[in-house]
Amino acid sequence: MHLDAVVTFGFPRAGDATAVAEAEPAADSVERHVLESNPLLESWGNARTLRNDNSSRFGKWIELKFDESARLGGATIKTYLLEKVRLGHQAEGERTFHAVYELCRGASADEKRRWGLPDDPTSRYALLASSAQNTRADGVDDEAQHSRVRAAAAHLRIDDLDDLHASLAGVLRLGDVRFVDREHETRDASAEVENADAISPRGQSEERVAADARGCDVDIP
């Protein structure tokens, strides 16, 4: 199981380290880009376990590229083997990925309205119900981390972070949709949404809110 996530940073090579330093503003240095990738990778790939509040639940391979002056000139980060099962189930005392709680606690009132998130999402969703643990014990604040992730994404010029957060909100809501097997009642194998009349904080069905969060134009009765 592999993730299609590769982050590559690079700058023109130069034989004179001084010239490279002058050509690279400190804010746009390769080193800064590599460091700014950490909040993003930790948010979407780390989780609280019984032994570690910030345990990496994926593999990471980093390739550093140096020029002839031994100056860092580029880097490639590949991620793989994400523990996807953690999204749907967590052992008691553990959490799913930090990004879920950071979104729930750090989203603005307008974002919660657009994505159908209630004021206290961590106590609501079925995907988070397997563990009562929804905070970290290492002193790290989820809301503050949400702001840090946004800042890191802006520095790395990632302009689709809102789409990722909307997708995550949609996944949380889809986890509340219950299906009933109707295969024995029809000739074709099929399933039906059992709680189609479930009302969200926005007065819409769960599946409609999930579709809206993803910007999908679908026909849901």
C-alpha positions as CSV (number, residue, x, y, z in Angstrom):
1,M,0.0,0.0,0.0
2,H,1.6,3.2,-1.1
3,L,0.7,6.9,-1.0
4,D,1.1,9.0,-4.1
5,A,2.9,11.7,-2.0
6,V,6.2,13.0,-3.2
7,V,7.5,16.4,-2.2
8,T,10.5,17.7,-4.2
9,F,12.5,20.8,-3.6
10,G,15.3,22.1,-5.7
11,F,17.2,25.1,-6.8
12,P,19.7,25.9,-9.6
13,R,23.2,24.4,-9.0
14,A,26.1,26.8,-8.5
15,G,29.8,26.2,-7.9
16,D,30.1,29.1,-5.5
17,A,28.4,28.6,-2.2
18,T,28.4,32.3,-1.6
19,A,26.6,33.0,-4.9
20,V,24.0,30.4,-4.0
21,A,23.5,32.0,-0.6
22,E,23.0,35.4,-2.2
23,A,20.6,34.0,-4.8
24,E,18.5,32.1,-2.2
25,P,16.4,34.3,0.2
26,A,16.4,32.7,3.6
27,A,12.7,32.2,3.5
28,D,12.9,30.2,0.3
29,S,15.9,28.1,1.1
30,V,15.8,24.3,0.6
31,E,16.4,23.8,4.3
32,R,13.4,25.9,5.2
33,H,11.2,24.0,2.7
34,V,12.2,20.7,4.2
35,L,11.5,21.9,7.7
36,E,8.2,23.4,6.7
37,S,7.1,20.0,5.3
38,N,7.2,18.5,8.8
39,P,4.0,20.0,10.2
40,L,2.1,18.8,7.1
41,L,3.5,15.3,7.2
42,E,3.0,15.0,11.0
43,S,-0.6,16.4,10.7
44,W,-1.7,13.8,8.1
45,G,0.6,10.9,9.1
46,N,1.1,11.0,12.8
47,A,-1.3,10.0,15.6
48,R,-1.5,9.5,19.4
49,T,-0.8,5.9,20.5
50,L,-0.6,4.5,24.0
51,R,3.1,5.0,24.1
52,N,3.6,8.1,22.0
53,D,1.5,11.3,21.5
54,N,3.1,12.0,18.2
55,S,3.8,8.6,16.7
56,S,4.5,8.4,13.0
57,R,2.1,6.0,11.3
58,F,3.8,6.0,7.9
59,G,7.1,5.5,6.4
60,K,9.2,8.4,5.0
61,W,12.2,8.3,2.7
62,I,14.2,11.5,2.3
63,E,16.8,12.1,-0.4
64,L,19.0,15.1,0.1
65,K,20.9,16.4,-2.9
66,F,24.1,18.4,-2.5
67,D,26.0,20.5,-5.1
68,E,29.8,20.4,-5.6
69,S,30.2,22.9,-2.8
70,A,28.5,20.5,-0.4
71,R,25.6,22.9,-0.1
72,L,22.1,21.4,0.1
73,G,20.6,22.0,-3.4
74,G,17.4,19.9,-3.3
75,A,15.4,17.3,-1.5
76,T,12.8,14.6,-2.3
77,I,10.5,13.2,0.4
78,K,8.5,10.1,-0.4
79,T,5.8,8.6,2.0
80,Y,4.5,5.1,2.0
81,L,2.6,2.5,4.1
82,L,0.2,4.9,5.8
83,E,-1.8,3.1,8.5
84,K,-5.1,3.8,6.9
85,V,-7.1,1.5,9.2
86,R,-6.6,4.0,11.9
87,L,-9.0,6.4,10.3
88,G,-11.9,4.0,10.9
89,H,-10.9,2.5,14.2
90,Q,-8.7,3.5,17.1
91,A,-7.8,1.5,20.2
92,E,-9.1,2.9,23.5
93,G,-6.7,5.6,24.6
94,E,-5.4,6.3,21.1
95,R,-6.5,8.8,18.4
96,T,-6.7,8.8,14.6
97,F,-4.5,11.1,12.6
98,H,-3.8,14.6,14.1
99,A,-5.4,16.3,11.1
100,V,-8.8,15.2,12.1
101,Y,-8.7,16.9,15.6
102,E,-6.8,19.9,14.3
103,L,-9.5,20.5,11.7
104,C,-12.3,20.0,14.3
105,R,-10.7,22.4,16.7
106,G,-9.1,24.9,14.3
107,A,-11.7,25.4,11.6
108,S,-13.3,28.8,11.6
109,A,-17.0,29.3,12.1
110,D,-17.4,29.9,8.4
111,E,-15.5,26.7,7.5
112,K,-17.6,24.7,9.9
113,R,-20.7,26.1,8.3
114,R,-19.5,25.3,4.8
115,W,-18.3,21.8,5.6
116,G,-21.2,20.8,7.9
117,L,-19.0,20.5,11.0
118,P,-20.7,20.9,14.4
119,D,-19.2,23.1,17.2
120,D,-17.8,20.0,18.9
121,P,-17.1,17.5,16.2
122,T,-14.8,15.3,18.2
123,S,-17.7,14.1,20.4
124,R,-20.0,13.4,17.4
125,Y,-18.6,11.2,14.6
126,A,-18.9,7.5,14.4
127,L,-15.3,7.3,13.0
128,L,-14.0,8.7,16.3
129,A,-16.3,6.7,18.6
130,S,-14.1,3.7,19.2
131,S,-11.8,5.7,21.6
132,A,-12.8,8.4,24.1
133,Q,-9.3,9.9,23.8
134,N,-9.5,13.1,21.7
135,T,-6.7,15.2,23.2
136,R,-2.9,15.0,23.3
137,A,-1.0,14.6,26.6
138,D,2.2,16.2,25.4
139,G,1.0,19.8,25.7
140,V,0.5,20.3,22.0
141,D,-2.7,22.2,21.1
142,D,-4.6,21.0,18.1
143,E,-6.0,24.4,17.3
144,A,-2.6,26.0,17.3
145,Q,-1.2,23.1,15.2
146,H,-4.0,23.7,12.6
147,S,-2.7,27.3,12.2
148,R,0.8,26.1,11.9
149,V,-0.2,23.6,9.2
150,R,-1.9,26.4,7.3
151,A,1.3,28.5,7.5
152,A,3.5,25.7,6.3
153,A,1.2,25.0,3.4
154,A,1.3,28.7,2.4
155,H,5.1,28.7,2.6
156,L,5.2,25.6,0.4
157,R,2.7,27.2,-2.0
158,I,0.2,24.4,-1.5
159,D,-3.0,26.0,-2.7
160,D,-5.5,23.1,-2.3
161,L,-5.4,22.7,1.5
162,D,-9.0,23.8,1.8
163,D,-9.9,21.0,-0.7
164,L,-8.1,18.5,1.5
165,H,-9.9,19.7,4.6
166,A,-13.2,19.6,2.8
167,S,-12.5,16.0,1.8
168,L,-11.6,15.2,5.4
169,A,-14.9,16.7,6.6
170,G,-16.7,14.7,4.0
171,V,-15.1,11.5,5.2
172,L,-16.1,12.2,8.8
173,R,-19.7,12.7,7.7
174,L,-19.8,9.7,5.4
175,G,-18.7,7.6,8.4
176,D,-22.1,8.4,9.9
177,V,-24.1,7.1,6.9
178,R,-25.6,3.6,7.6
179,F,-26.4,1.2,4.8
180,V,-28.9,-1.7,4.7
181,D,-28.3,-4.7,2.5
182,R,-31.3,-5.1,0.1
183,E,-29.9,-8.1,-1.9
184,H,-32.5,-10.5,-0.6
185,E,-35.3,-8.1,-1.7
186,T,-34.1,-7.5,-5.2
187,R,-32.5,-9.4,-8.0
188,D,-29.5,-7.2,-8.0
189,A,-27.0,-6.9,-5.2
190,S,-27.7,-3.4,-3.7
191,A,-27.6,-1.4,-0.6
192,E,-29.8,1.4,0.7
193,V,-29.0,4.3,3.0
194,E,-30.8,3.5,6.2
195,N,-30.6,7.0,7.8
196,A,-31.4,9.2,4.8
197,D,-33.5,11.3,7.0
198,A,-30.8,12.0,9.5
199,I,-30.6,15.8,10.0
200,S,-27.3,17.5,10.1
201,P,-26.7,20.9,11.9
202,R,-27.4,22.5,8.6
203,G,-30.7,20.8,8.1
204,Q,-29.6,18.5,5.3
205,S,-29.1,14.8,5.1
206,E,-25.7,13.4,6.1
207,E,-24.9,12.2,2.5
208,R,-25.9,15.6,1.1
209,V,-23.6,17.5,3.5
210,A,-20.7,15.1,2.6
211,A,-21.3,15.7,-1.1
212,D,-21.4,19.5,-0.5
213,A,-18.2,19.4,1.4
214,R,-16.5,17.8,-1.6
215,G,-18.1,20.2,-4.0
216,C,-19.9,17.3,-5.7
217,D,-23.0,17.8,-7.9
218,V,-25.0,14.7,-7.2
219,D,-28.6,13.7,-7.2
220,I,-29.5,12.6,-3.6
221,P,-33.2,12.5,-2.7
